[in-house]
Amino acid sequence: MTRSLSLTACAALAFGISMAGAAAADDTDAADPRAAFARPQQLVDIGGRRLNLHCSGSGPVTVVFDSPSGDAGWSWFKVQPKVAERTRACVYDRAGLGFSDPSPRPGTSGNAVDDLHQLLAAAGIAPPYVMVVNSYGGGNVQLYAYRYPQEVRALVLVEAQHEDETERLDRASGGKLKAMFDMLDAGALACAAGAEKGFVPGSELWANCVGPFPADAGRELGAAQLAERMSPRFWRAAQSENTGFAVGDAELRAARKSFGDLPLIVLSRGVSPYAVPGRPQSAANKATEQENLAIHKEMAALSTRGKHRIVPGAAHIIQADRPQAVVQAVGEALDAVAH
């Protein structure tokens, strides 16, 4: 799965689906771990601009999370606190997202890897690392592991990006995937233009591009997510990542090789995000899901210690739908590193 399905508001705009009826955020309190993701934690200077880093827990191995396209470290708010009960766990916001400063460089995987490497060094977060990623972040972190193999001890790839994924899934879908992404990109452009002009709260464009967000984020985190979607800075960063996909794919393709005996766990969705509720699964949808599984099995086979599993009941953002499955996989990766 690539960029646009992590931008659910853009998807709604592109398909003409209003989000105005989505659930409002529920109450939270100071003891709620979600609240920590609703504000900057550690703003680390990486050379004239700052990236937001949020770490908790302690241990000899640090688990580092990267997020889907257009999403900040708060994508992992259901997982990171659980992992931090065992070891140090760190989420961060890529440039221009969440609470991080924008970058003058394009939003490509190579630049994201460079930023992350500088961030961890500047923050004094020394390797070894177990890296956990979803979607677009998967391309970034696989590239990181190729560039800095001495730092990475294990990978957990959650519906992770593959360099040939867009082309292969589009072919499997009979061209429908690209058509959908074109619609989503048009929706994202409309959202970006709306942000630059200033959204009118309560308008159709505001409802489709900004929110509201699901109730499980809580009031404080939900408010932070809504505020981000109102910001032109967010839309510029998201658009930069969208336009940088081809470059990132080329970077990963050029680096691609075996991971050797690196512990590697690949998690795949059990629920198709393309299925239409209440309707039989189409032939194109079946072919797309089969190809998605094939890609993930190939990724797992890149290591002699690779594992692949399907997570029932989870769509593309597995950490939102079935967070415990990700926590379990991270625990297995930590066990593999310890032995």
N, C-alpha and C positions, 0 to 999 in steps of 0.2 A: 504494500500500500504506500502510496506516495503522499505528496504534500497536502493536497487540498482537503482530504477527509478529516484532518485534525482541525481544520477551520470550519467547525460545524455551522457557525453563523453564515459563512460564505456559501456553504452548501445549501443552506436554507434559502438564501437569496437567489442562488442560481436556479433552484428548482421551484421557486415561487412558493415556498412553504414558510408561513409566518411562525416565529417562535414566541409570539406574544403570550401564548397560553402556557408556556413552560413554567415549571414550579419555581416559586420564589425561594430565596435562600433562607435556611432556618436559623434560629438563634444559636449563638456560640458563647463561650465564656473564656476567661483567662487561662483555664486549665486545658482548653481544647487544643490539641496539637496542630489542628488546621490553622490556627491563628498565626503560628510562626511563619507560615508561607505567605501571609498577607502583607508582609512588610520586609524591607531589605534587612539582611542579617549581617553580612560582612561584605562591604564594598571594597574590592581589591583592585588597586591600580596596576594596570598591565602596560603602562607606557603612555600616560596622558588620557586614558579613559578607564572607567571602572566596570568590573563585572560583579554581579551579586552572587555570593557563595553562601550556602547554608549547610553547615555540618553539625552533626551531633553524634553522640556515642564515642566509644574509644576501642582501640584494638590494633593489632600489628598490621592488619590489612585494611585499606580504605576502599569502600564501595563508592564508585563514582557513577552518577546517573546522567544521561543525556535524554532529551525530550523529543517529541514529535515536532514536525515543522510548525512554525508559528506558535509554539507553546513554550512556556517557561518551566522552571524547575518544579513549580507547584503541580505539574502533571503527576508527580510521584507522592502526593501528600498522603495517600493511603498506604504506601509501601515504605518510604524512607524511615518513618519513626519505628516501624517494626524491625527493620534491618539494624537500626541504630541501637537496638536492645542487645545486639550481639557484637557489633564492631563499629568503627567510625563510618558514617554514611553521609555523603555529600551530594547535594543537588546544586545546580547553578543555572543562571539565566544566560542564554546566548546573547550576543550583541543586539541591543535595541529591543529586547523582549524582557518582560517582567520588570525588574528594577535595574537592569544593566544599561549602561550608556550605549548609544548607537556607534557603529563603526564606519569609518570612511571607506572601508573595503567591501567588496561584494559579499553577499551571504552564501559562500560556497563551503563545501565540506573541508577543503584544505585550509581555508581561513578559520573555520570553526575549530579545527584541530590545533592550529597554531595558537588561537586564543586560549583554548583549554589547557594546553601545555604551559603557556605563560602564567595562567591563573593558578594552577596547582603549585608551580614553583614559587610564585610571588607570595602565596598564602602559606608556604611552608608545609604543604601536604605532600609528603614524600611517598614514593612507591614503596611496596607493591600495591597495585590496584586491581580490583575486580570491577569491570565496567558493565553497566546495565543500561540497555537502550531500548527505545521503541521507535519504529517507523523511520523517519528521516534521520534521527539521531543514530540509528544503526549504521548508516553509511559513514557518518563522522567517526564513530568509535572503531569500526573495523579499520578505517584508514589510520586512526591513531595507533592501533595495535601493530599495524605494519610499519609505521614510522618509528615507533618507540617500543619495540618488542621486549626490551629489558625491563620495562615498567609494568606491563600488563600480564597478570597471572591467570586470568580467566575472563570469559565473556558470557553474558546472558543476553541473547538477542531476542527481543520481544517483538514479533511481527516486524523484523528489521528490514531496512532498505537494502536492496540488491541492485547492482549497477545495471543489470539488464531487465529489471522487473517491469518498468513501464512498457517497454516494447513487447515483452513476452505476454504480459497480461492483456495488453491491448489486442495483440494477435489472437489470443485465446478467446477474447470477448467479441471477436469479429469487428473490431474497430469501435466498439461502444465505449470502452474506457477512455480513449482519447477524446471522444466527443463529450463525455461527461466532464473531463478535466477542463476542456475548453469552456464549458458553461460555468464551471466553478471559478476559473480564472477571470472570466468576465464579471462574475459576481464580486470577486475580490477587488477588481479594479473599481467597481461601483462603490464598494465600501471604502476604499482608499480615498476616492474623490469626496465621499461624504464626510470622512474624517477631516480632510483638509479644510472643507468649508465649515465644518461644525455640525454634528448631528443634532437634529431636533428631537428631544426626548418624546417618546410616544408615537413618532412617525413610523411609517412602514419600513423605511431604510434603517432607522434606529433599531427597530425590533429585529430585523433580519441580520444586521451586522454586529450589534452590540450585546444584545441579551434579551431576557434574563438568562442566568446560568442555572444548572441543575441544583437542587436543594442540598445535595450531599457535600457541597463545598463549604457550607456554613455561611453565616452572614458576613463575617469579616473578609474571608477569602473571596467569597462571591463578589463583594464590593470592589476588591482590588482587581479582580478579573474584568469586571464591568468597566472600571476606570481605564484599564489598559486598552480595551476595545474602543474607547472614545478617543484615544490618542493617535494623532497622525504618525508619531514615531513608531508605534506598533505596526501600523499598516505598511510603512516604508520598509521596516525590517522583514515583515512577512513576505512582501512582494520581492524583496531582494533574495530571500531564500528560494522563493518559487522560481525566479528567473535563473538562479544559480544551480538548479538541479542537474542540468546536462553537464555542466562543468564538474560538479561533484561526482556524478556517475563516471565520467571519463577519468577522474583522478583515482577512484577506487578500482576501475577496470585496469588501469595501468599498474596498480600495486598488487592486484589479486594474485595470490598464491596460497599454498597450504598453510594452515596455522600450526602444522606439526602436531605436537601432543598437548597443545594448550587446551585446558578444560573449557568446553564450549557447550552451552545449552541453548537450544532454539525453541521458542514457544510460538505456536501458530493458533490462530483464531478457530473457534468451533462454530461460530455464527458468521455468515456472510454479511458484510455491511451493504452489499448490493441487492440483497434479497428484498422483495416487496412483501411486507407483512400481509398474510391472508391469501397470498397467491402461490400457486405451485412454482417450484424452482425452475427457471428457464434453462434451456440447453446452454446458452451463453454463460449464465451464472455458474452452472455446474463446471463448465470448462475453465472458467476463470478461477474458481476455487481449487480445482485439481492442479492447475498450473501454479497457483500460489503455494500449495503444499509441496509440489515438486521442487520449487525454488528453495524452500526452507530445508527440505531434506538434503539438497545439494550443499547448502551452507553448513549444515551439521556435519556433513561428510568431509569438510575441509580440515577437520581435526581427527586424529585417531582416538580422541577422547570426546568426540562430539555426541550429543544426545538431541533427539527431537521429540517433541510431544505436542499434541493438540489439547487446547484448554476448552473443555465443554462450557457452553453458556457465555463465552466471551467473544466479542467482536474485535475490531482492529486495536482498540485501546484497551488491552488486556488489564493493565494496571488499574483501570477504572472499573471494569466489569468483574474481574476476578483477582483482586490484589493478592490474595493469599497464595495463588499459584505462582506469582512472581516472587513473593517472599520465600516460598519453598525452593524455587529454582536458585535464588541467590544463596540460600543456605547450603544447597548441594555444591555450588561453586566454591563457597568458602571451605567446605569440608574437603573438596578436591585439592585446593591450594594447601591446606594444612597437612595433607598427606603426600 
